[in-house]
Amino acid sequence: MESEQFWESKGHRECPYCRRKCSKEEYPLNMALRNLCETFLQETSQRASAGSEVLCSLHSEKLKLFCLEDKQPVCLVCRDSRKHKNHTISPIDEAAIDRKEELKIKLQPLQKKLKTFEEVKLICDQTAAHVK
């Protein structure tokens, strides 16, 4: 349907290959383009489901390392660049474990506060119900 909207907005119809005006009302599907798109989508889906590693946006290399100063994943090329010179770099798996531990430690006092809040709320709700 989108292709029909395109043709209507264009005002005249032309062949997508040679650009000559055409009087045909309906055009056959471009099967080569359709197959190419389907193949691309399948490969992209397979890569995503296989858990493939993310690539560096600057160098298209796998992000296997983590810069502790900049708190960001880096590739081998980034690690050796001026931007990360003299920075502490660790394997990304180790850095992920360390970050998870930090989050667990920071989460504990928040969980205590939440528990206290829930207890106080329960007491307030019971008091309000008793007053009614």
SERO-4910 file (N, C-alpha, C, O; in steps of 0.05 Angstrom, whole numbers):
BEGIN
 pado doro    nc1    nc2    nc3   cac1   cac2   cac3    cc1    cc2    cc3    oc1    oc2    oc3
  Met    A     16    -24      0      0      0      0     17     25      0      9     46    -12
  Glu    A     41     24     13     58     48     14     67     56    -14     69     79    -20
  Ser    A     73     36    -31     82     42    -58     60     56    -74     66     74    -90
  Glu    A     35     48    -69     13     62    -83     10     91    -74      5    108    -91
  Gln    A     14     96    -49     13    123    -39     36    140    -52     32    163    -58
  Phe    A     59    127    -55     81    141    -68     74    149    -96     79    171   -105
  Trp    A     63    130   -111     56    135   -139     35    157   -141     36    174   -158
  Glu    A     15    157   -123     -6    177   -123      6    205   -117     -2    225   -130
  Ser    A     24    207    -99     36    233    -92     55    243   -114     59    267   -117
  Lys    A     66    225   -130     85    232   -151     71    245   -175     83    262   -188
  Gly    A     46    239   -179     31    251   -202     33    235   -227     13    233   -242
  His    A     56    223   -233     58    206   -257     74    182   -249     89    182   -229
  Arg    A     71    161   -264     84    136   -258    107    132   -278    105    137   -302
  Glu    A    130    123   -267    153    117   -284    166     91   -275    163     83   -252
  Cys    A    179     79   -293    193     53   -288    216     58   -268    231     77   -273
  Pro    A    217     43   -247    239     47   -228    267     41   -239    287     50   -228
  Tyr    A    268     26   -261    294     20   -273    303     40   -294    325     51   -292
  Cys    A    285     46   -314    294     64   -336    283     92   -333    291    110   -348
  Arg    A    264     97   -315    252    123   -309    234    133   -332    227    157   -332
  Arg    A    226    116   -350    207    124   -371    179    124   -359    173    108   -342
  Lys    A    162    142   -370    134    142   -361    120    116   -368    126    104   -389
  Cys    A    103    107   -350     90     82   -354     60     85   -348     52    100   -330
  Ser    A     43     72   -363     14     74   -359      3     51   -343    -21     51   -337
  Lys    A     19     32   -335     10     10   -320     -1     19   -293     11     37   -280
  Glu    A    -23      7   -284    -35     14   -259    -21      0   -235    -18     12   -214
  Glu    A    -14    -25   -239      0    -40   -218     26    -50   -228     29    -57   -252
  Tyr    A     46    -50   -211     73    -58   -218     79    -84   -204     71    -89   -181
  Pro    A     95   -102   -217    103   -126   -203    123   -119   -181    137    -99   -182
  Leu    A    124   -136   -160    143   -132   -139    171   -135   -149    177   -151   -167
  Asn    A    189   -120   -137    218   -122   -143    228   -145   -126    236   -140   -103
  Met    A    228   -169   -137    234   -192   -121    264   -193   -112    270   -202    -91
  Ala    A    281   -182   -129    310   -181   -121    313   -164    -96    328   -172    -78
  Leu    A    301   -141    -96    303   -123    -73    289   -136    -48    300   -134    -26
  Arg    A    266   -148    -53    252   -161    -30    269   -183    -18    271   -185      7
  Asn    A    281   -200    -35    298   -222    -25    322   -211    -10    330   -222     11
  Leu    A    334   -190    -20    357   -178     -8    350   -167     20    365   -171     39
  Cys    A    327   -154     22    318   -143     48    312   -165     68    320   -163     91
  Glu    A    299   -186     59    293   -209     76    318   -222     86    320   -229    110
  Thr    A    338   -226     69    363   -238     77    377   -220     98    388   -230    117
  Phe    A    378   -194     93    390   -176    112    377   -177    139    390   -178    160
  Leu    A    350   -177    139    336   -178    165    340   -204    179    343   -204    204
  Gln    A    342   -226    165    347   -252    177    375   -253    190    378   -263    212
  Glu    A    395   -243    175    422   -243    186    424   -225    210    438   -232    230
  Thr    A    411   -202    209    412   -184    232    399   -197    256    409   -195    279
  Ser    A    376   -210    252    362   -224    273    379   -246    285    380   -250    309
  Gln    A    392   -262    268    409   -284    277    432   -274    293    439   -285    314
  Arg    A    445   -252    285    467   -240    299    458   -231    327    472   -235    347
  Ala    A    435   -218    328    425   -208    353    418   -231    372    424   -229    396
  Ser    A    405   -252    362    397   -274    379    421   -291    387    420   -305    407
  Ala    A    443   -291    372    466   -306    378    483   -292    400    503   -303    409
  Gly    A    474   -269    408    489   -254    429    515   -244    420    535   -243    435
  Ser    A    517   -236    395    542   -226    384    550   -201    399    534   -186    409
  Glu    A    576   -197    400    587   -174    415    582   -148    401    580   -148    376
  Val    A    580   -127    416    575   -101    405    601    -90    394    623    -96    404
  Leu    A    599    -75    372    623    -65    359    627    -35    365    608    -21    371
  Cys    A    652    -27    366    660      1    370    649     18    347    653     11    324
  Ser    A    637     40    354    626     58    334    648     72    318    643     81    296
  Leu    A    671     74    329    693     88    316    710     69    298    719     77    276
  His    A    714     45    307    733     27    294    721      0    284    734    -16    271
  Ser    A    695     -4    290    682    -29    283    696    -54    293    695    -75    281
  Glu    A    709    -51    316    722    -73    330    705    -82    353    688    -66    363
  Lys    A    708   -106    363    693   -116    385    701   -101    411    724    -96    415
  Leu    A    680    -94    427    685    -80    452    691   -101    474    672   -112    486
  Lys    A    716   -107    478    724   -128    496    735   -117    523    740   -131    542
  Leu    A    740    -90    523    752    -78    546    735    -56    558    715    -47    545
  Phe    A    742    -47    582    727    -26    595    746     -5    607    764    -13    622
  Cys    A    743     20    600    760     42    611    747     51    637    725     61    638
  Leu    A    762     47    659    752     54    685    750     84    690    732     93    704
  Glu    A    768    100    678    766    129    680    742    140    666    727    157    677
  Asp    A    738    132    641    715    142    625    689    127    630    668    135    620
  Lys    A    692    104    644    668     87    649    653     80    623    629     84    621
  Gln    A    668     70    604    656     62    578    671     39    566    695     36    570
  Pro    A    657     22    551    671      0    537    689     11    515    682     31    502
  Val    A    711     -2    510    730      6    489    740    -19    474    739    -41    484
  Cys    A    749    -14    450    761    -35    434    791    -34    437    801    -17    451
  Leu    A    805    -52    425    835    -53    427    847    -28    415    867    -17    425
  Val    A    835    -18    393    846      6    380    842     31    398    860     47    401
  Cys    A    818     33    410    813     55    428    832     55    452    843     75    460
  Arg    A    837     31    463    855     28    486    883     40    480    895     52    497
  Asp    A    892     36    455    919     45    448    919     73    438    940     84    431
  Ser    A    896     86    436    895    113    426    902    134    447    904    127    471
  Arg    A    906    159    439    913    181    458    890    185    477    895    193    500
  Lys    A    866    181    469    843    187    486    843    171    511    834    181    532
  His    A    854    147    510    854    129    534    882    124    544    887    105    559
  Lys    A    901    140    536    929    137    544    931    140    575    919    158    586
  Asn    A    945    122    587    949    121    616    924    117    632    923    122    656
  His    A    902    107    619    878    100    633    879     71    643    894     55    631
  Thr    A    865     65    664    863     38    674    842     23    657    818     31    656
  Ile    A    850      2    645    833    -14    627    830    -42    639    850    -54    647
  Ser    A    806    -53    639    803    -80    648    785    -95    628    771    -83    612
  Pro    A    786   -122    628    768   -137    611    739   -130    617    732   -127    641
  Ile    A    723   -129    597    695   -120    601    679   -138    620    662   -129    634
  Asp    A    685   -164    619    671   -183    637    678   -177    666    660   -178    683
  Glu    A    703   -172    672    711   -165    700    698   -139    708    688   -137    731
  Ala    A    698   -119    691    686    -94    697    656    -97    703    646    -83    720
  Ala    A    643   -114    688    614   -118    692    609   -130    719    590   -123    733
  Ile    A    626   -149    727    623   -162    754    627   -141    776    612   -140    795
  Asp    A    648   -124    772    654   -103    792    630    -84    794    623    -76    816
  Arg    A    619    -76    771    597    -56    772    572    -69    785    558    -55    800
  Lys    A    567    -95    780    545   -108    793    549   -108    824    530   -104    839
  Glu    A    573   -114    833    579   -113    862    574    -86    873    562    -83    895
  Glu    A    583    -65    859    579    -37    869    549    -31    871    540    -19    890
  Leu    A    534    -40    851    505    -35    852    492    -50    875    474    -39    887
  Lys    A    500    -74    880    489    -90    902    494    -75    929    476    -73    945
  Ile    A    518    -65    932    525    -50    957    508    -25    959    499    -19    981
  Lys    A    505    -10    937    489     14    938    459      9    941    444     26    951
  Leu    A    451    -15    933    422    -22    934    414    -29    963    390    -25    970
  Gln    A    432    -40    979    425    -49   1006    412    -27   1023    391    -31   1035
  Pro    A    424     -3   1026    411     18   1042    384     27   1031    366     34   1046
  Leu    A    382     26   1005    357     34    992    335     14    999    312     21   1004
  Gln    A    342    -12    999    323    -33   1006    314    -30   1035    291    -34   1042
  Lys    A    333    -23   1053    326    -18   1081    307      5   1084    287      3   1099
  Lys    A    312     27   1070    294     50   1071    266     43   1061    246     51   1072
  Leu    A    265     27   1039    240     19   1028    224      2   1048    200      5   1051
  Lys    A    238    -16   1061    225    -33   1081    214    -16   1104    191    -20   1113
  Thr    A    230      3   1113    221     21   1135    197     37   1126    177     40   1141
  Phe    A    198     47   1101    175     63   1090    150     46   1089    129     56   1097
  Glu    A    152     21   1080    129      4   1078    117     -2   1106     93     -4   1109
  Glu    A    135     -6   1126    125    -10   1153    110     14   1164     89     11   1176
  Val    A    122     38   1160    109     63   1169     83     67   1155     63     75   1167
  Lys    A     82     61   1129     57     65   1113     36     46   1124     12     54   1127
  Leu    A     43     21   1130     24      2   1141     12     12   1168    -12     11   1172
  Ile    A     30     23   1185     21     34   1211      2     57   1206    -19     59   1219
  Cys    A      9     75   1187     -8     98   1181    -36     89   1170    -56    100   1178
  Asp    A    -35     69   1152    -60     59   1141    -78     46   1163   -102     50   1163
  Gln    A    -65     32   1181    -80     19   1203    -92     41   1222   -114     38   1231
  Thr    A    -76     62   1227    -85     84   1244   -109     98   1230   -129    104   1244
  Ala    A   -106    103   1204   -128    116   1190   -153     99   1190   -175    110   1193
  Ala    A   -150     73   1187   -174     55   1187   -186     55   1215   -211     53   1218
  His    A   -170     56   1236   -180     56   1263   -195     82   1270   -215     81   1285
  Val    A   -185    104   1259   -198    130   1264   -225    132   1252   -243    144   1263
  Lys    A   -229    119   1228   -255    120   1214   -274    105   1231   -297    103   1223
***
